[in-house]
């Protein structure tokens, strides 16, 4: 799998410390962005003596973070949010001073604080004079960091900026990019094909009006991105939304429930997973007017006919994928969702309460996930994180089902 798919939408915090090799961090940032990663650069004060913030901002599209107590971010504990945001912290270059402070557990600047506050994997790429690298203090620091699980990438040997020869050169950006790709690997769903539906459908009433709903598509798009990051090949069948498809996802735009059904039945051929996140209209107008309906009568009656149940139809296929549905309910969440899961014959259902600021048109949500003999409550959180947790549960259940079907 190419680095583009391994790193697509991965959140990488790139720390830059003081050293002549800091200029290579800019090239690494460029390679990471080109591979589809989201890169947030955090510089130490010393790094600013070797390379400017504007260079990284131009490459990543994000302002560089440097101050621990930045009033523009700290009102909401910005450094903790940044620590939670990162999926990998990569320090390039890592100076001898930074390695020593990291070993000591110091947190006197933003980068060192993030290294302590984050649960993400931490990798450091040392770069320093060969005598500094060989010094017993540096050796002890590196050995201790390795024992704690810190990944130490490099250094390489060769000619150094000071004229010395020996170990201490920063690994080349292309090599570091390859190691980042290897770290993320194929993902838990590598080699599997997933089809996701998202957003609303629009059922035309006349050339200018339609029946629709309030779905923003945010949850479905977040699920598609989370699946992609776990290595899946993702096809996203989406109703009309104002969202950009995640890079690497194949988007199939549709308008109506009938068009969504057609696109889904074509896409699920050979699929391993189907996640029906779209808010598909239950009914459509029986007749669609050829011209705009004029407001001439006091009342207007519109005949409706039931739309096909796409999820039930996919679940009934002879060689069907693992099927996950969504249930948006205003009352009796668990009971309604379980009844829906059984009626549709699906493997899993993710249910959420809607109404009064919950569910539709918001950036966060909570889910109750149900499957045969199990349940899990995912607390209210941003939909991007909620999608990651849901995809993790889906992967676990798919693996468990595969083990039951093939106990060897």
Secondary structure, DSSP 4 states (H G I P E B T S, - for coil): --HHHHHTT-EEEEEE-SSTTHHHHHHHHHHHHHTT-EEEEEE-TGGGGTS-HHHHHHHHSSPPB--TT-HHHHTTTHHHHHHHH-SEEEEEEE-HHHHHHHHHT--SSHHHHHHHH--SEEEEEE---HHHHHSHHHHHHHHHHHHTT-EE---EEEE-TTS-EEEEEPPPHHHHHHHHHHHH-S-TTTT-EEEEEESB--EEEETTEEE-----SHHHHHHHHHHHHTT-EEEEEE-S-S-PPPTT-EEEE--SHHHHHHHHHHHTTT-SEEEE-SB--SEEESS--SSPPPS-SS-----EEEPP-HHHHHHTSTTPPEEEEEEEESS-HHHHHHHHHHHHT-SEEEEEE-SSSSSTT-SEEEEEEEETTEEEEEEEEEHHHHHHHHHHHHHHHHHHHHHHHT--
